[in-house]
Amino acid sequence: MHHAPPNAIYTPFPEGTEGIALRRTMDEVWMPKLKEYRPELIMVSAGFDAHREEDQAQLLMVERDYAFLGRRLASCKSEIPECRGVVAVLEGGYNTSSLARSCAAFIHQLACTD
């Protein structure tokens, strides 16, 4: 039996989930938990294989969804006083075109929002 770490939040999305559900989950579930937890550092395993052009996850995310996530994570530096920053490590995405576009959208918002 798999046991979740004490502060882990698992949010499975069914096949065909669109970006609005991801954005809503970020605002209604993940951000409140981050604010409650008050991390000093946020580490992101940044995978982009939920993009609609990917075959793996069968999800329908697009670049604006990843940009939204980057923007919201960047806002943690001002919304969570203890947070010193966000570290993101690329971990997934197989379609090089959608991976490049999604990664660029995410990083641009993560780096350019203060």
Helices and strands as residue ranges (DSSP letters): H 19-25, I 26-30, H 31-37, E 41-47, H 63-79, E 85-92, H 96-112
